[in-house]
Amino acid sequence: MSLSALFDPRGVAVIGAAREPGKVGHIVLANLLNGGFPGEVHPVNPRASEILGRPCYPSVRDAPRPVDLAVIALPALAVPDVITECADAGVRAAIVLSAGFTESGPDGAALQRELLERSRSAGIRLLGPNCLGFLSTHHNLNAAFAGGMPPSGGVAFLSQSGALGTAILDRAATDGFGVSHFVSLGNRADIAEPDLLSALESDDATTVIAMYLESVGDGPRFLEAAASAVRRKPVIALKSGSSDSGARAVSSHTGSLAGSDVAYEAAFRHAGVIRARTVQELFDLALGFSGQPAPSGSGLAILTNAGGPAVMATDAAEEAGVPMATLDSDTLAHLRESMPDAAALYNPVDVLGDASPERYRAGLRALYADPEVHAILVLLTPQPMTDATAVAHAIIEEAATAPVVTTLACFMGGPQVEEAIRTLTTGSVPSYPTPERAITTLAAMSAYARTPTGPRAVPTTAEAVRRDTHAALERAIADGRTFIGEQAGADVAAAYGIRVPRGAVASNLASALDLADRFGYPVVLKIASPEILHKTDVGGIEVGIGSPEELHIAYDRLLDRARAYAPDAQLDGVHVQEMVPAGREVIIGMDRDSVFGPLLMFGLGGVYVEVLRDVTFRLCPVDTREAERMISEIRAFGLLRGARGEPAADLDAVAEALSLVSALALDMPDIQELDINPLIVGDAGEGAWAVDVRIGIGGS
């Protein structure tokens, strides 16, 4: 249902309006009246005839129509009945400020369910309960229990914390950005982030969407709405609760590394949402995106009157992956004509400490004309001969007439640059107090400009394969199993096109000898037990078995170790597997996140994966292009690409295996976790082998 009654109501009723200043119902009513809302505002209170000069009505049913929006500030127990009255009055949206619902315990949760049922049956969209309210500067609507109206602008803020929301509103004017809408989400009984992202995506008054999140209720719906919004405008999220202290206990490598924050990180990347790490960074990014366009390319030029800050900015740019532009010959010629002989011209361009506004202007003109320059950072420190405010005016004027180039400023100092910073803010040129904060913002803007927007081309699997695999997993679950055997896991992987060595489980020595003869020596032997999951921990693998005599010895040795390690464990025998050529060892894993679904992992494999933690994650689906990006992100990528004359590993085979595991995870919701560790990767063109496949199963 539309949120138009929330964003642009014709009339508003304040139910629970109060005569006493300081009460919630009084503050909200005063905010509505003082904010200049053009529609009708009706106080509702059966014990008053007039509040703040407005006629007061005993019930919303008695208020003049139309009343599209009701703001409710009553004790929680009274709210469900009031929603029924709102339905009779034709109300289409309600903001419930009242606390005492899910956040207060089981009784409150039951009351919230009743409230939601009544609002849905009446077709009323519900914001809250237990929220701060809503405001829209573009409709002069302040239906919030907060201070006055913030400056109008293009940043829409959604907050799951009312307290942080008040700070955001208070900081907007100080930090120099305007607000289009502010929404306090409260308990999110009905209206949640996906609804608001969809509404703000098409809202012409909003150019940037910023969010403070503590959790997401419906992960797939959030991802769909966020990805759609990102195609139209930047979406920034500050997510709290990044520690893994509450992560569930899991037995797979992937699960043990995939804390809840990892899933959120992958979800934001998947949708193209820009993550802010701190409140300050949230404000910095909002300021940057609301003031300037994202860069159309990668070249950064720095214009400065101080060498030290320019070096700091250059270092920060390199660390953030923002390339410095190589200035072309025409640019250098123009700079030589307009700059003193002592000026440094080769980016950073240092116009020296005595730089006048005209010298800054000349430098800007030369840089704006350079086709390799897509972003400019203007640095200034207060010097006796530098008129900072005049320089600020020069930046604004040159930026207004130049090609579309992202322009940020860093005016460092205190009182001597305050007026200049205000001037820059008025002219939509964001200024930051340190070079590092400016570069962090620019890096985020550049990343947004590179956000992929096309669909992912994931492999398709034959219906028969999906049907047979699903049936096999269902049988294992019906038998009460939480993991399927290694050979069964290899069979599932092979069905999906993942290359696995030949192998089978031998229940006795004679069978093991027959299998080795069939596969050909050398072979690998592994303990086959559903209760011994990490075989290396118990010495449960013997490699390079080259003869029947060696196999006999290794077979007995493995069984002895298994019985010593886990005397009561079920032993199915020994898994006999053909030995594949040596290669690099990597890991591919999947853990099914409870909010966002299958989470794919890639990293350096073997026994050290949890020690080195050289891994990267993505939400599924992952196609081969995204898989290639995953591969390139690990610190050990140089080893895979080929180092010191070694040949490159078959990275195409790794990318294909990642995309196939992604398809398997999406097709089979019964698979809760999966590890291929190791995936042995041959040289380029030789392929890769999944030599150990572990699959954990359970209900979805």
C-alpha positions in Angstrom: 0.0 0.0 0.0 1.1 3.6 -0.7 2.7 5.7 1.9 1.3 9.0 0.5 -0.8 9.5 3.6 2.3 9.5 5.7 4.5 11.6 3.4 1.9 14.1 2.2 -1.4 14.1 4.2 -4.2 16.5 3.7 -5.1 16.6 7.4 -3.5 15.4 10.6 -5.1 14.4 13.9 -3.0 14.4 17.1 -4.8 11.8 19.3 -3.7 12.4 22.9 -3.0 16.0 22.4 -2.1 17.6 25.8 -2.5 21.1 27.2 0.6 20.8 29.4 3.8 21.9 27.8 6.4 19.1 28.0 4.0 16.3 27.4 4.4 14.3 24.2 1.0 15.2 22.9 1.6 18.9 23.4 5.1 18.9 21.8 3.9 17.0 18.7 0.9 19.4 18.3 3.1 22.4 18.7 5.6 21.0 16.1 2.9 20.5 13.6 1.5 24.0 14.1 4.9 25.8 14.2 6.3 23.9 11.3 3.9 25.6 8.8 2.0 22.4 7.8 -0.5 23.7 5.1 -3.2 21.2 5.9 -5.6 21.0 8.8 -4.3 20.0 12.3 -6.9 18.6 14.8 -6.2 18.0 18.5 -8.1 15.0 19.9 -8.7 14.9 23.7 -12.1 14.2 25.3 -11.1 16.3 28.3 -10.3 19.5 26.5 -12.2 21.8 24.2 -9.3 23.8 22.9 -5.5 23.3 22.8 -3.0 25.9 21.4 -5.8 27.8 19.9 -7.3 24.9 18.0 -10.7 23.3 18.6 -10.3 19.9 20.4 -12.4 16.9 19.6 -13.4 14.0 21.9 -12.7 11.4 19.2 -11.0 11.4 15.8 -14.4 10.4 14.4 -15.6 13.9 15.3 -12.8 15.8 13.6 -13.5 17.5 10.2 -12.5 15.4 7.2 -10.2 14.6 5.6 -7.8 13.2 8.2 -5.3 11.2 6.3 -2.7 10.8 9.2 -3.2 10.2 12.9 -0.4 10.7 15.4 -1.2 8.7 18.5 0.3 9.6 21.9 -1.7 7.5 24.4 -1.1 4.6 26.8 -0.4 1.4 24.9 -3.5 -0.4 26.0 -5.7 2.3 24.5 -4.1 2.3 21.1 -5.8 -0.7 19.4 -9.3 0.7 20.0 -8.2 4.1 18.8 -7.0 2.5 15.5 -10.5 1.2 15.1 -11.8 4.7 15.5 -9.3 5.9 13.0 -10.6 3.4 10.5 -14.1 4.9 11.0 -12.7 8.4 10.3 -11.1 7.4 7.1 -7.5 7.6 8.4 -5.0 6.0 6.0 -1.8 6.1 8.1 -1.0 6.3 11.8 2.1 7.1 13.8 2.1 5.4 17.2 4.5 7.1 19.5 3.4 5.1 22.5 5.8 2.6 24.1 4.7 -0.6 25.9 4.6 -3.0 23.0 7.0 -5.7 21.9 10.0 -4.0 23.5 8.3 -4.4 27.0 7.8 -8.2 27.0 5.3 -11.0 26.0 2.2 -9.0 27.0 3.4 -6.0 25.0 4.1 -8.3 22.0 0.6 -9.7 22.1 -0.8 -6.1 22.2 1.4 -5.2 19.2 0.0 -8.2 17.3 -3.5 -7.0 18.0 -2.6 -3.5 16.9 -1.2 -4.7 13.6 -4.2 -6.9 12.9 -6.6 -4.0 13.4 -4.5 -1.6 11.3 -4.2 -4.1 8.5 -7.8 -5.0 8.4 -8.6 -1.3 8.2 -6.0 -0.7 5.5 -4.1 1.8 7.7 -0.3 1.9 7.3 1.3 2.0 10.7 4.6 3.7 11.7 5.9 2.4 15.0 4.9 1.8 17.7 7.5 3.1 20.2 8.9 5.6 17.7 9.9 9.3 17.6 7.7 10.1 14.7 8.0 11.5 11.1 8.9 14.8 9.5 9.1 16.0 6.0 10.7 19.4 5.4 9.3 19.5 1.8 5.8 19.3 3.1 6.4 21.4 6.2 5.2 18.4 8.2 6.8 17.8 11.7 4.9 15.0 13.2 7.7 14.0 15.5 8.5 14.1 19.2 11.7 16.1 18.7 13.0 19.6 18.3 12.2 22.0 15.5 12.4 21.5 11.7 15.9 20.8 10.3 17.1 22.7 7.2 15.5 21.5 4.0 17.7 19.4 1.7 18.1 16.1 -0.1 19.1 13.7 2.7 16.4 11.3 3.9 17.2 9.7 7.3 15.7 6.4 8.5 16.6 5.5 12.1 15.9 2.5 14.3 17.1 4.5 17.3 15.0 7.5 18.4 17.9 8.9 20.4 20.3 8.8 17.5 17.5 10.3 15.4 17.4 13.4 17.6 21.2 13.7 17.2 20.9 13.4 13.5 18.4 16.2 13.3 20.4 18.4 15.6 23.6 17.8 13.6 22.1 18.5 10.2 22.5 22.2 10.4 25.9 22.0 12.0 27.3 19.7 9.4 25.9 21.6 6.5 23.4 19.3 4.9 19.6 19.5 4.5 17.0 16.9 5.3 14.2 15.9 3.1 12.5 13.4 5.4 13.2 11.9 8.8 11.6 8.6 9.9 11.9 7.0 13.3 11.0 3.3 12.8 10.4 2.2 16.3 9.2 -1.4 16.6 8.5 -1.7 12.8 5.2 -3.5 13.3 4.2 -2.6 9.8 6.2 0.1 8.0 9.9 -1.0 7.8 13.0 -0.2 5.8 11.9 -1.9 2.5 8.7 0.2 2.4 10.5 3.4 3.0 13.3 2.6 0.5 10.7 2.0 -2.2 8.9 5.2 -1.4 12.1 7.3 -1.2 13.5 5.8 -4.4 11.0 7.8 -6.5 10.8 10.8 -4.2 12.1 13.8 -6.1 13.0 15.7 -2.9 15.4 13.0 -1.8 18.9 12.6 -3.4 20.5 10.5 -0.7 19.1 7.9 1.7 20.9 7.4 5.0 19.9 4.7 7.6 20.9 3.7 11.1 20.2 0.0 11.5 20.4 -2.5 14.4 18.8 -5.4 12.5 16.8 -6.2 9.4 13.6 -8.2 9.7 13.0 -9.5 6.1 16.4 -9.9 4.5 15.4 -10.8 0.9 12.8 -8.0 0.9 15.4 -5.5 2.2 17.9 -6.5 -0.4 15.4 -6.2 -3.2 14.3 -2.7 -2.1 17.8 -1.5 -1.4 19.2 -2.7 -4.7 16.4 -1.0 -6.6 16.9 2.3 -4.7 20.7 2.2 -5.3 20.1 2.3 -9.0 18.5 5.7 -8.6 20.4 7.3 -5.7 23.0 6.4 -3.1 22.0 4.5 0.0 24.2 4.8 3.1 23.9 2.5 6.2 25.4 2.7 9.7 25.0 -0.7 11.2 25.6 -1.3 14.9 26.2 -4.6 16.6 29.3 -5.7 14.6 30.7 -8.1 17.2 30.3 -11.8 16.8 29.7 -12.6 20.5 26.2 -13.7 19.7 27.0 -15.9 16.7 25.6 -19.4 16.8 27.9 -22.4 17.4 28.7 -24.1 14.1 31.1 -26.9 13.1 32.0 -25.7 9.5 34.9 -23.4 8.8 32.6 -21.1 6.9 30.1 -20.9 9.7 32.7 -20.2 12.3 34.0 -17.3 10.3 30.7 -16.0 9.1 29.5 -13.9 12.1 26.3 -11.9 11.8 28.2 -8.7 10.8 29.9 -10.6 8.0 26.4 -11.3 6.6 25.4 -7.6 6.8 28.6 -6.6 5.2 28.0 -9.0 2.3 24.3 -7.9 2.1 25.3 -4.2 1.8 27.8 -5.0 -0.9 25.3 -7.2 -2.7 22.7 -4.4 -2.9 25.2 -1.6 -3.5 24.6 0.0 -0.1 27.5 2.1 1.2 28.4 1.2 4.8 29.4 3.9 7.2 31.6 2.7 10.1 30.9 5.6 12.5 28.3 8.3 13.1 30.8 10.8 11.9 31.3 8.9 8.7 27.6 8.7 8.2 27.4 12.5 8.4 30.5 12.9 6.2 29.1 10.6 3.4 25.7 12.3 3.6 27.3 15.7 3.2 29.4 14.5 0.2 26.7 12.8 -1.7 24.1 15.5 -1.1 26.5 18.2 -2.3 28.3 16.7 -5.2 27.8 14.1 -8.0 29.7 10.8 -7.8 32.9 10.8 -9.9 32.6 9.7 -13.5 36.1 8.3 -13.5 39.0 7.5 -11.2 41.5 10.4 -11.5 42.0 12.6 -8.4 43.8 15.9 -8.5 44.8 17.8 -5.3 45.2 21.6 -5.2 46.8 22.9 -2.1 48.6 25.8 -0.4 50.4 23.4 2.1 52.7 20.5 1.3 52.1 18.5 4.5 48.4 18.1 4.2 48.8 17.3 0.5 51.1 14.4 1.3 48.6 13.2 4.0 45.8 13.4 1.4 47.9 11.5 -1.2 48.8 8.8 1.4 45.1 8.5 2.3 44.1 8.2 -1.4 46.6 5.4 -2.0 45.4 3.5 1.0 41.7 4.0 0.0 42.4 2.9 -3.6 41.7 6.3 -5.1 44.2 6.8 -8.0 45.9 10.1 -8.5 45.4 11.6 -12.0 48.4 12.0 -14.3 48.0 15.5 -15.6 48.3 16.0 -19.3 50.7 18.3 -21.1 48.1 21.1 -21.7 47.3 21.1 -18.1 50.9 21.4 -17.1 51.5 24.2 -19.6 48.5 26.2 -18.2 49.8 25.7 -14.7 53.3 26.9 -15.6 51.9 30.1 -17.1 49.8 30.9 -14.1 51.9 29.7 -11.1 55.1 31.0 -9.5 58.3 29.1 -10.4 58.5 27.5 -7.0 55.0 25.9 -7.3 54.8 22.1 -7.6 52.7 21.2 -10.6 52.7 17.4 -10.9 49.7 16.5 -8.6 49.4 17.4 -5.9 49.5 20.9 -7.3 51.0 23.2 -4.6 50.2 26.8 -5.2 52.3 27.8 -2.2 51.5 29.4 1.1 51.0 32.9 -0.2 48.4 31.8 -2.7 45.7 34.3 -3.6 42.2 33.5 -4.6 43.1 34.1 -8.2 46.0 31.6 -8.0 43.6 29.0 -6.7 41.1 29.9 -9.4 43.8 29.5 -12.1 44.7 26.1 -10.7 41.1 25.0 -10.7 40.5 26.1 -14.3 43.5 24.1 -15.5 42.5 21.0 -13.5 38.8 21.1 -14.5 39.9 21.2 -18.2 42.0 18.0 -17.8 40.1 15.0 -19.2 42.0 12.7 -16.7 40.7 14.6 -13.7 37.4 13.3 -12.4 37.6 14.6 -8.8 39.4 17.6 -7.2 40.2 18.0 -3.5 41.0 21.6 -2.6 43.2 21.9 0.5 43.7 25.1 2.4 45.4 26.0 5.7 45.1 29.5 7.1 48.1 31.6 6.0 48.7 35.3 6.6 48.3 36.1 2.9 45.4 33.7 2.2 41.9 35.0 2.1 40.0 31.7 2.9 36.5 33.1 2.2 37.5 34.5 -1.1 39.1 31.2 -2.1 35.8 29.5 -1.1 33.9 31.8 -3.5 36.4 31.1 -6.2 35.9 27.3 -5.8 32.1 27.7 -6.0 32.2 29.9 -9.0 34.7 27.7 -11.0 32.9 24.5 -10.1 29.6 26.0 -11.3 30.9 26.6 -14.8 33.2 23.6 -15.2 32.5 20.1 -16.5 31.0 17.7 -14.0 33.9 17.0 -11.7 33.4 15.9 -8.1 34.7 18.8 -6.0 35.5 18.4 -2.3 37.4 20.8 0.1 39.4 20.4 3.2 39.8 23.8 4.9 41.9 23.0 7.9 41.9 25.2 11.0 39.5 26.9 13.4 38.0 30.4 13.5 40.1 31.6 10.6 38.3 29.3 8.2 34.8 29.1 9.8 33.3 31.7 7.4 34.9 30.1 4.4 33.5 26.7 5.4 30.0 28.2 5.7 30.4 29.7 2.3 31.4 26.4 0.8 28.5 24.6 2.4 26.1 27.2 1.0 27.6 26.6 -2.4 27.2 22.8 -2.2 30.9 22.1 -1.9 31.5 19.8 1.1 34.4 20.7 3.3 36.1 18.4 5.8 38.4 19.3 8.7 41.0 16.6 7.8 42.3 15.2 4.5 41.5 11.6 5.6 37.8 12.3 6.1 37.6 14.0 2.7 39.3 11.0 1.0 37.2 8.5 2.8 34.1 10.2 1.4 35.5 10.4 -2.1 36.4 6.7 -2.0 32.8 5.9 -1.1 31.5 8.1 -3.8 33.8 6.5 -6.3 32.7 3.0 -5.2 29.1 4.0 -5.6 29.8 5.1 -9.2 31.2 1.7 -10.0 28.3 -0.3 -8.4 27.2 -3.0 -10.9 23.6 -2.7 -11.8 23.0 -5.6 -14.2 21.6 -9.0 -13.2 23.9 -11.8 -12.2 24.2 -14.6 -14.8 24.1 -17.7 -12.5 24.4 -21.3 -13.9 21.1 -23.2 -14.4 20.8 -26.8 -13.3 18.7 -29.5 -15.0 15.4 -30.1 -13.3 16.2 -33.8 -12.9 19.4 -33.0 -11.0 17.6 -30.6 -8.7 14.8 -33.1 -8.1 17.2 -36.0 -7.4 19.5 -34.0 -5.1 16.5 -32.6 -3.2 15.1 -36.1 -2.7 18.5 -37.4 -1.4 18.8 -34.6 1.1 15.2 -35.1 2.2 15.9 -38.8 2.9 18.9 -37.9 4.9 16.9 -35.4 7.0 14.2 -38.0 7.5 16.8 -40.4 8.9 17.7 -37.8 11.5 21.1 -36.9 10.0 22.6 -33.4 10.3 25.5 -34.1 7.9 25.7 -36.3 4.8 28.8 -38.5 4.3 31.8 -37.3 2.4 31.1 -39.5 -0.6 27.4 -38.4 -0.7 28.6 -34.8 -0.5 31.0 -35.4 -3.4 28.1 -36.9 -5.4 26.0 -33.8 -4.8 28.9 -31.5 -5.9 29.5 -33.6 -9.0 25.8 -33.5 -9.9 26.1 -29.7 -10.0 29.2 -29.8 -12.3 31.9 -29.4 -9.7 34.9 -31.6 -10.5 35.5 -34.3 -7.8 38.0 -37.2 -7.7 36.6 -40.7 -8.0 36.0 -42.2 -4.6 33.9 -44.6 -2.5 33.6 -45.8 1.1 35.1 -49.2 1.9 33.6 -51.0 4.9 36.5 -53.5 5.1 40.0 -53.9 4.0 39.2 -56.1 1.0 36.8 -53.5 -0.4 39.4 -50.8 0.1 42.0 -52.9 -1.9 39.5 -53.5 -4.7 38.7 -49.7 -4.9 42.4 -48.8 -5.0 42.9 -51.3 -7.8 40.0 -49.8 -9.7 41.1 -46.2 -9.3 44.8 -46.9 -9.6 47.6 -46.1 -7.2 48.4 -43.8 -5.6 45.3 -43.2 -3.5 44.1 -41.3 -0.5 42.5 -42.9 2.5 40.2 -41.0 4.9 38.2 -41.9 8.0 34.5 -42.3 7.1 32.4 -41.3 10.1 29.5 -38.8 10.4 30.8 -38.0 13.9 34.4 -37.1 13.0 34.0 -34.0 10.8 37.5 -32.5 10.9 39.6 -35.5 10.0 42.9 -33.7 10.1 42.4 -33.1 13.9 42.7 -36.9 14.5 45.2 -37.8 11.8 42.3 -39.2 9.8 43.9 -38.8 6.3 46.6 -40.8 4.7 47.9 -39.6 1.3 50.1 -41.0 -1.4 49.3 -44.7 -0.7 51.3 -46.4 -3.5 50.8 -50.1 -3.0 48.5 -52.7 -1.4 51.0 -53.2 1.4 51.0 -49.5 2.2 47.2 -49.5 2.0 46.9 -52.3 4.5 49.1 -50.5 7.0 47.4 -47.2 6.5 43.9 -48.7 6.8 44.6 -50.2 10.2 46.4 -47.1 11.4 43.4 -44.9 10.5 40.9 -47.1 12.3 43.1 -47.2 15.4 43.3 -43.5 15.5 39.6 -43.0 15.1 38.8 -45.5 17.9 41.3 -43.8 20.2 39.9 -40.3 19.4 36.2 -41.1 19.5 35.6 -44.7 20.9 31.8 -44.4 20.6 31.7 -42.7 17.2 30.0 -44.5 14.3 32.7 -45.8 11.9 31.5 -46.5 8.4 34.9 -47.6 7.2 37.5 -45.8 5.1 36.9 -43.5 2.2 39.1 -44.4 -0.7 39.8 -41.6 -3.2 41.9 -41.3 -6.3 44.8 -38.9 -5.7 44.8 -35.7 -7.8 47.8 -33.7 -8.9 49.3 -31.3 -6.5 48.2 -27.6 -6.7 47.2 -24.6 -4.6 44.7 -25.2 -1.8 41.7 -22.9 -1.5 38.4 -23.2 0.3 34.9 -22.6 -0.9 32.2 -22.5 1.7 28.6 -21.7 2.3 26.7 -20.8 5.5 22.9 -20.1 5.4 22.4 -16.8 7.3 19.1 -16.6 9.1 18.3 -13.1 7.7 19.8 -13.0 4.2 20.1 -16.6 3.1 23.1 -18.4 1.6 26.4 -16.7 2.3 29.4 -17.8 0.1 33.0 -17.8 1.3 36.3 -18.0 -0.5 39.8 -18.0 0.8 43.1 -19.8 1.3 42.4 -23.4 2.1 43.9 -26.2 4.2 44.2 -26.4 7.9 45.1 -22.7 8.5 41.9 -21.1 7.2 40.6 -20.2 10.6 44.0 -19.1 11.8 44.9 -16.8 8.8 41.2 -15.9 8.2 42.2 -14.8 4.7 38.7 -15.1 3.3 36.0 -13.0 1.6 32.2 -13.3 1.6 29.3 -12.7 -0.8 25.6 -13.3 -0.7 24.3 -15.7 -3.3 23.7 -15.5 -6.2 27.3 -15.2 -7.3 28.2 -15.3 -11.0 31.6 -15.8 -12.4 32.3 -12.1 -12.7 31.6 -11.6 -9.0 33.5 -14.7 -8.2 36.6 -13.3 -9.9 36.3 -10.2 -7.7 36.1 -12.4 -4.6 39.2 -14.3 -5.7 41.2 -11.1 -6.2 40.3 -9.7 -2.7 42.2 -12.2 -0.5 45.7 -11.3 0.7 47.1 -14.5 -0.9 45.8 -13.6 -4.4 49.4 -13.0 -5.5 50.1 -16.7 -4.9 47.2 -17.7 -7.1 48.1 -15.3 -9.8 51.6 -16.5 -9.9 54.6 -15.2 -8.0 58.4 -15.3 -8.6 58.0 -17.1 -11.9 55.5 -19.6 -10.8 52.6 -20.3 -13.2 49.2 -18.9 -12.4 46.6 -21.1 -10.9 43.4 -21.9 -12.9 41.4 -19.0 -11.7 38.7 -19.6 -14.2 38.1 -23.0 -12.7 37.9 -21.5 -9.2 35.4 -18.8 -10.4 33.3 -21.5 -12.0 33.3 -23.6 -8.9 32.2 -20.6 -6.8 29.3 -19.9 -9.1 28.3 -23.6 -9.1 28.3 -23.7 -5.3 26.1 -20.6 -5.3 23.6 -22.3 -7.6 23.6 -25.3 -5.4 22.9 -23.2 -2.3 20.1 -21.4 -3.9 18.5 -24.6 -5.3 18.8 -26.6 -2.1 17.4 -24.7 1.0 18.0 -28.0 3.0 21.7 -27.4 2.8 22.6 -25.3 5.9 26.4 -25.2 5.6 29.0 -26.5 3.1 32.7 -26.6 3.0 34.9 -27.6 0.0 38.3 -27.7 1.8 40.5 -28.0 0.0 39.7 -27.3 -3.5 43.0 -28.3 -5.2 43.6 -25.8 -8.1 45.9 -26.8 -10.9 47.9 -24.4 -13.2 45.9 -22.3 -15.7 43.9 -24.6 -18.0 44.3 -27.7 -15.7 41.1 -27.2 -13.7 40.3 -27.7 -10.0 39.2 -30.7 -7.8 37.0 -30.6 -4.8 38.8 -33.3 -2.8 36.8 -32.9 0.5 33.2 -31.9 0.5 31.2 -31.5 3.8 27.5 -30.7 3.7 25.4 -30.0 6.7 21.7 -30.3 6.3 18.5 -29.5 8.1 15.1 -27.8 7.7 15.0 -24.5 6.1 
